Amino acid sequence: MEMKVYNSLTRQVEPLTPLADDTIRLYTCGPTVYNFAHIGNFRAYTFEDILRRVVQFNGMKVKQVMNLTDVDDKTIRGANAAGVALTDYTKTYKDAFFADLRKLNIQPAEIYPAATDHIPEMIALVEKLVEKGVAYKSDDGSVYFAVTKFPGYGKLAHIDFDHQRTGARCAADEYDKENVGDFALWKAWEESDGPVGWDSPWGRGRPGWHIECSAMSMKYLGETFDLHTGGIDNLFPHHENEIAQAEAATGKPFVNTWMHCAHLRVNGEKMSKSLGNFFTLRDLLEKGWSGREIRYVLINAHYRQGLNFAFSALEDARKSLERIDRCVDALSGKVGQLDGRDTEKGEVPEWAAKALEDFTAAVNDDLNIPRAFAALFELVRHANAALASQPPNLSPSQLRGILGVFFRMDEVLGVIFFGKAEKTDVPAEVQALLDQRAEARKAKNWAESDRLRDAIAAAGWAVKDSKDGQAVTRR
């Protein structure tokens, strides 16, 4: 089945095929490392992970580049306020970002270029734009891109900016459609920048946010590449400006296909600290939810539709994953633990083959993950019925074949354990309660033991006692 995706540039669903050889060259907008990433950010990163996995599911290779923006208005402001070097300030959040990716089972990109490691490439690109007459130096030493000199400006956002331009300059890294104007490629050093700055042909300063992605993507993926993604909030101005910079410099098409995911809302409202609904991944893990449950919620909606994140959705995810686990464990229990290669020669019943066919059609239809989950649960339903039949009507070869279908589906979803890892990642505060309860039981303080059991239950965990001690599972 042919993989098709919605191209934001053409506003059509189109086949996704490599421009060269069998590799999709993919650039994904990564984090600005001035703080811990929040779950809205991870909605985009899990969408991009699903996209990457579906490309591989279809037998193509991926070369993914995800940038780390470690110099911009926010990072400089944060580092100066903290009184630390920019590199030290951003390292904390870079490390946290990679830890969060692992918690959510997001496959690593091939390359994670940091902006501060690519200043020469950015300066060279700005120089080329100045030479071509589409950029100019201002009186203060900054360099701006002249949007009126690039006739295609606005083609990604599908807005005619000719009647909205004011001639103003946009010096800030981020702005909206009301601020259309020439944007900064190189920003002259200001006192508020403190020690952050690099020498350039126009004086000391630092790159604008937009030039970073154009320079780094073309360095690693070429002047024209297959696919560029990000959140819908990046479509304008950031991605629009990337196109203008790159195409004005090279005279070639920049990106063949653009994909954007919609916003995440929390309990139907925009996420904000003032509303008390602003969550980092760490916040949710501390509340007792697992990375797998969070991933399930973030991917189980079509990427182009807004996603409402609620704790009830996490509870539903927990129940759904438990249902999948029980089925997979029952199948595995009859043939022993297998990996994907062990199942390749198994016999696949017709109903399992149909579930995989429906799953494949769903993921290839512009990443329709809700439909893909529906196919997965049809597989679970049929497998449970076959396991419950009397006498059992599944041969060892069929058991391996059915497990093979689960393995194949999980190449995309990334939420099934197959007994390969612990299903409980106990938070530190719950473990502390368990340790206190063990001490209470040792002292035969049964009232305290019961109190601690209730506290553990309130945190979303259930305790079972046996001769081997306490065993804890998610409720």
Secondary structure as GFF3:
##gff-version 3
##sequence-region A 1 475
A	DSSP	beta_strand	4	7	.	.	.	ID=ss1
A	DSSP	beta_strand	12	15	.	.	.	ID=ss2
A	DSSP	beta_strand	23	28	.	.	.	ID=ss3
A	DSSP	alpha_helix	39	57	.	.	.	ID=ss4
A	DSSP	beta_strand	61	66	.	.	.	ID=ss5
A	DSSP	alpha_helix	73	82	.	.	.	ID=ss6
A	DSSP	alpha_helix	86	103	.	.	.	ID=ss7
A	DSSP	three_ten_helix	115	117	.	.	.	ID=ss8
A	DSSP	alpha_helix	119	131	.	.	.	ID=ss9
A	DSSP	beta_strand	135	137	.	.	.	ID=ss10
A	DSSP	beta_strand	143	145	.	.	.	ID=ss11
A	DSSP	three_ten_helix	147	149	.	.	.	ID=ss12
A	DSSP	three_ten_helix	161	163	.	.	.	ID=ss13
A	DSSP	beta_strand	169	170	.	.	.	ID=ss14
A	DSSP	three_ten_helix	177	179	.	.	.	ID=ss15
A	DSSP	beta_strand	182	188	.	.	.	ID=ss16
A	DSSP	three_ten_helix	191	193	.	.	.	ID=ss17
A	DSSP	beta_strand	205	207	.	.	.	ID=ss18
A	DSSP	alpha_helix	209	221	.	.	.	ID=ss19
A	DSSP	beta_strand	225	231	.	.	.	ID=ss20
A	DSSP	three_ten_helix	232	234	.	.	.	ID=ss21
A	DSSP	pi_helix	235	239	.	.	.	ID=ss22
A	DSSP	alpha_helix	240	250	.	.	.	ID=ss23
A	DSSP	beta_strand	255	261	.	.	.	ID=ss24
A	DSSP	beta_strand	264	266	.	.	.	ID=ss25
A	DSSP	beta_strand	269	270	.	.	.	ID=ss26
A	DSSP	alpha_helix	281	286	.	.	.	ID=ss27
A	DSSP	alpha_helix	291	299	.	.	.	ID=ss28
A	DSSP	beta_strand	307	309	.	.	.	ID=ss29
A	DSSP	alpha_helix	311	335	.	.	.	ID=ss30
A	DSSP	three_ten_helix	340	343	.	.	.	ID=ss31
A	DSSP	alpha_helix	350	364	.	.	.	ID=ss32
A	DSSP	alpha_helix	369	388	.	.	.	ID=ss33
A	DSSP	alpha_helix	396	413	.	.	.	ID=ss34
A	DSSP	alpha_helix	428	442	.	.	.	ID=ss35
A	DSSP	alpha_helix	446	458	.	.	.	ID=ss36
A	DSSP	beta_strand	461	466	.	.	.	ID=ss37
A	DSSP	beta_strand	469	474	.	.	.	ID=ss38
###
